[in-house]
Amino acid sequence: MSPIQNHAQNKAKLISETRRRFEAEYVTDKSDKYDARDVERLQQDDNWVESYLSWRHNIVDETLKMLDESFQWRKEISVNDLNESSIPRWLLEIGVIYLHGYDKEGNKLFWIRVKYHIKDQKTISDKKKLIAFWLERYAKRENGKPVTVMFDLSETGINSIDMDFVRFIINCFKVYYPKYLSKIVIFDMPWLMNAAFKIVKTWLGPEAVSLLKFTSKNEVQDYVSVEYLPPHMGGTDPFKYSYPPLVDDDFQTPLCENGPITSEDETSSKEDIESDGKETLETISNEEQTPLVKKINPTESTSKAEENEKVDSKMKAFKKPLSVFKGPLLHISPAEELYFGNTESGEKKTLIVLTNVTKNIVAFKVRTTAPEKYRVKPSNSSCDPGASVDIVVSPHGGLTVSAQDRFLIMAAEMEQSSGTGPAELTQFWKEVPRNKVMEHRLRCHTVESSKPNTLTLKDNAFNMSDKTSEDICLQLSHLLESNRKLEDQVQRCIWFQQLLLSLTMLLLAFVTSFFYLLYS
């Protein structure tokens, strides 16, 4: 048995044992303390159980205690029933908490604008519900993908310091939403709050303390690029929170079937497709191609079509994604990331493969956070039962792919009698209930290389083994981990320097006060 199979088997045993023991040791005695929907989900959702196990280092006894505390809290605060009407409208309007943008690692940003929070025991319950509302909303959409918490302490006064509120936020990530925390970026912390954050560190524990990143205007850009930072942080993001509506996860329309130019007609679309085909042929064969405007005879046309077919098959063989997300309606490959080559490599396109695993027609559409950058073909169509659809994604006009760009695939089952033309699909998406729509998100990843020939569509590239690709990914993973550790060491040095400076200032203030009292 391979190490991977052995790991999967052990994981399955731990999940099974956790479910069995929780049912026998906790649900029997405390069934009224839990929401039945949470208990049912625990028995069905492997990822949910695994997130608790992983956070407790696969120690089942500790995991059970954590589940007990988490489930009691979920029922107490009615997490499964939280919606916009559960939160006072003024809290939604003020913008103290919201989701928007991504950090440099591709994690969603969970903003907490502390200056808008005033310590008040009368409203603390509603504010906790607001935190739970946003986290639960995100958890249902992303299913385990981590977030980066942005504690924006700029313009913060003494009235905003609320340790009970901070403790609740930390508990959310320690107990209620395990594995969701990537890091906590603390921006522009006043020196008066140093003592408070020493207490915070004791709540986090030694493992989580390394996730604290204290930053100023210059340092915050080490974690978040300027395009997702507001101007007061030195960024260029024009986003301003407002309600209603809620932030729609940064996915925008139009759907970009033919790129960002919505007025593009069929002729120009056809020319773009032909020129794309020509560019691909040049990459593979390096032969001189006949200009597209030149008329060709039927024989030439046939041979051209065959050649294009061969090229397409080669592209698919090379680009066929290996990882698969297994959703209830569609299997989506790749599972998490779209890999694009750099400009030098010539490998500008990438492929998304959708496979219908239902007995009905499935309608799908693709949205992106950067509609001005990409062409998606097709972006709004349907897939027959048991069939697969290849979606080609390509940057428009040589624009640069960014790690912050995202794609959202939405899918829903259609009735057999429904038509699948453009008009029918438009009407279908207007009427389909939100809870019937499957959603899956993909990140973008650019493969950098100083050797273009390793990523060009040459015949020898198609002979790359899966093992080689895995080795490359493993090496990249180790490199990124080493880089992260180095960043953590640097941040610890900076924090130590800040601590020394604060102590020096306090000592100076004490000595000054002492001499003032002595000689006054």
Residue pairs with C-beta under 8 A, 6 or more apart in sequence:
1 9
11 50
14 53
14 58
14 60
15 46
15 49
15 50
15 53
17 60
18 49
18 52
18 53
18 60
18 63
18 64
18 67
19 42
19 43
19 49
21 60
21 64
22 42
22 64
22 67
23 39
23 43
25 64
26 64
26 67
26 68
27 34
27 39
30 68
30 72
31 39
33 71
33 72
33 75
34 71
34 72
34 74
34 75
35 71
35 74
35 75
35 79
35 80
37 80
38 71
38 74
38 75
38 80
39 71
41 48
42 48
42 49
42 67
47 143
47 144
51 144
51 178
51 179
52 63
52 66
52 67
52 70
52 178
53 60
53 63
54 178
54 179
55 63
55 66
55 178
55 179
56 62
56 63
56 66
56 178
66 175
66 178
69 175
70 175
70 176
73 79
73 175
73 176
74 80
74 176
77 128
77 129
77 132
78 86
79 132
79 136
80 136
82 129
82 132
82 133
82 136
83 133
84 92
84 133
84 246
86 129
86 133
87 126
87 129
87 130
87 133
88 123
88 126
89 243
91 123
91 126
91 127
91 130
92 130
92 243
92 244
92 246
93 242
93 243
94 116
95 113
95 116
95 241
95 242
95 243
96 112
96 113
96 114
96 116
96 117
96 127
96 130
97 110
97 111
97 112
97 113
97 130
97 131
97 134
98 111
98 134
98 241
98 246
98 247
99 108
99 109
99 110
99 111
99 134
99 137
99 138
99 147
99 247
99 249
100 109
100 111
100 228
100 239
100 241
100 247
100 250
101 108
101 109
101 224
101 227
101 228
101 237
101 239
101 250
101 404
102 108
102 109
102 224
102 228
102 403
102 404
102 406
103 109
103 148
103 182
103 183
103 185
103 223
103 224
103 228
104 222
104 223
104 224
104 225
104 403
104 404
105 148
105 182
105 403
106 403
106 404
106 443
107 145
107 146
107 147
107 148
107 182
108 138
108 142
108 145
108 146
108 147
108 148
109 147
109 148
109 150
109 224
109 228
110 134
110 135
110 138
110 147
110 148
110 149
110 150
111 150
111 152
111 241
112 149
112 150
112 151
112 152
112 169
113 152
114 151
114 152
114 153
114 156
114 160
115 152
115 153
115 154
115 155
115 156
115 157
115 160
117 127
117 160
117 162
117 165
118 159
118 160
119 159
119 160
119 161
119 162
119 165
124 162
124 164
124 165
127 165
128 165
128 168
131 168
131 169
131 172
132 172
132 176
135 172
135 176
135 177
135 180
138 147
138 180
139 177
139 180
141 249
141 439
141 441
142 441
144 179
144 180
145 180
145 441
146 179
146 180
146 181
146 182
147 180
147 181
147 182
148 182
148 183
148 184
148 185
148 223
148 224
149 169
149 173
149 181
149 183
149 184
149 185
150 185
150 187
150 224
151 184
151 185
151 186
151 187
151 189
152 187
152 188
152 233
153 186
153 187
153 188
153 189
153 190
153 193
154 187
154 188
154 232
154 233
156 190
156 193
158 192
161 193
161 196
163 196
163 199
163 200
166 196
166 200
167 200
167 203
170 200
170 203
170 204
173 180
173 181
173 208
174 203
174 204
174 205
174 208
181 208
181 211
182 211
183 211
183 212
183 213
183 223
184 211
184 212
184 213
185 213
185 215
185 220
185 223
185 224
186 197
186 212
186 213
186 214
186 215
187 215
187 216
187 220
187 233
188 215
188 216
188 217
189 197
189 214
191 502
191 505
194 498
194 499
194 502
197 212
201 209
201 212
204 211
204 212
210 488
210 492
212 495
213 223
213 491
214 491
214 494
214 495
214 498
215 222
215 223
217 233
217 234
218 234
219 494
220 229
220 233
220 234
221 229
221 234
221 235
222 487
224 235
225 404
226 234
226 235
226 236
226 237
227 235
227 236
227 237
227 402
227 404
228 235
228 237
228 404
229 235
229 236
229 237
230 237
230 239
231 237
241 247
249 408
250 369
250 406
251 367
251 368
251 369
251 406
251 408
252 367
252 368
252 369
252 371
253 367
253 371
254 260
254 262
254 371
255 365
255 366
255 367
255 371
255 376
255 379
255 380
256 368
256 371
256 374
256 375
256 376
256 379
256 396
257 375
257 376
257 377
257 378
257 379
257 380
258 264
258 269
258 272
258 375
258 377
259 272
259 374
259 375
259 396
259 397
260 371
260 372
260 373
260 396
271 292
274 292
275 292
276 394
277 308
277 311
278 289
278 292
280 311
280 315
280 457
281 287
281 289
281 307
281 308
281 311
282 289
283 346
283 456
283 457
284 311
284 314
284 457
284 458
284 459
290 296
296 304
314 457
314 459
314 462
315 349
315 351
315 457
316 351
316 390
317 462
318 457
318 461
318 462
319 349
319 350
319 351
320 333
320 351
320 353
321 333
321 334
321 335
321 351
321 352
321 353
322 333
322 334
322 466
322 469
323 333
323 334
323 335
323 336
324 331
324 332
324 333
324 334
324 335
325 331
325 332
325 333
325 334
325 335
325 336
325 440
326 357
327 357
327 411
327 438
327 440
328 357
328 358
328 438
329 356
329 357
329 358
329 362
329 411
329 412
329 413
329 438
330 354
330 355
330 356
330 357
330 362
330 364
330 383
330 409
330 411
330 438
330 440
331 354
331 355
331 357
332 352
332 353
332 354
332 355
332 409
332 440
332 442
333 352
333 353
333 355
334 352
334 442
336 442
336 443
337 442
337 443
337 444
337 445
338 350
338 352
338 393
338 407
338 442
338 443
338 444
338 445
339 350
339 445
339 446
339 447
340 347
340 348
340 349
340 350
340 395
340 401
340 444
340 445
340 446
340 447
341 347
341 348
341 446
341 447
341 449
341 455
342 446
342 447
342 448
342 449
342 455
343 398
343 400
344 449
344 452
345 447
345 449
345 452
345 454
345 455
345 456
346 452
346 455
346 456
346 457
347 447
347 455
347 456
347 457
348 394
348 395
349 392
349 393
349 394
350 392
350 393
350 394
351 390
351 391
351 392
351 393
352 366
352 390
352 391
352 393
352 407
352 409
352 442
353 388
353 389
353 390
353 391
354 364
354 383
354 388
354 389
354 391
354 409
354 411
355 383
355 387
355 388
356 362
356 383
356 384
356 385
356 386
356 387
356 388
357 386
358 385
358 413
359 385
360 385
360 413
360 414
360 415
360 416
361 382
361 383
361 384
361 385
361 413
361 414
361 416
361 418
361 420
362 382
362 383
362 411
362 412
362 413
362 414
363 381
363 382
363 411
363 412
363 413
363 414
363 420
363 425
363 428
363 429
363 432
364 380
364 381
364 382
364 383
364 389
364 409
364 410
364 411
365 379
365 380
365 381
365 409
365 410
365 425
365 429
366 376
366 379
366 380
366 391
366 407
366 408
366 409
366 410
367 407
367 408
367 410
368 374
368 376
368 405
368 406
368 407
368 408
369 404
369 405
369 406
369 407
370 402
370 405
372 396
372 399
373 395
373 396
373 399
373 401
373 402
373 405
374 393
374 394
374 395
374 396
374 405
375 392
375 393
375 394
375 395
375 396
376 391
376 392
376 393
376 407
377 391
377 392
378 389
378 391
379 391
380 422
380 425
381 389
381 420
381 425
382 414
382 420
382 425
383 389
393 407
395 401
401 444
401 446
402 444
403 443
403 444
403 445
403 446
404 444
405 443
405 444
406 441
406 442
406 443
406 444
407 441
407 442
407 444
408 439
408 440
408 441
408 442
409 439
409 440
409 441
409 442
410 437
410 438
410 439
411 437
411 438
411 439
411 440
412 428
412 429
412 432
412 436
412 437
412 438
413 436
414 420
414 428
418 424
418 428
447 455
449 455
454 461
455 461
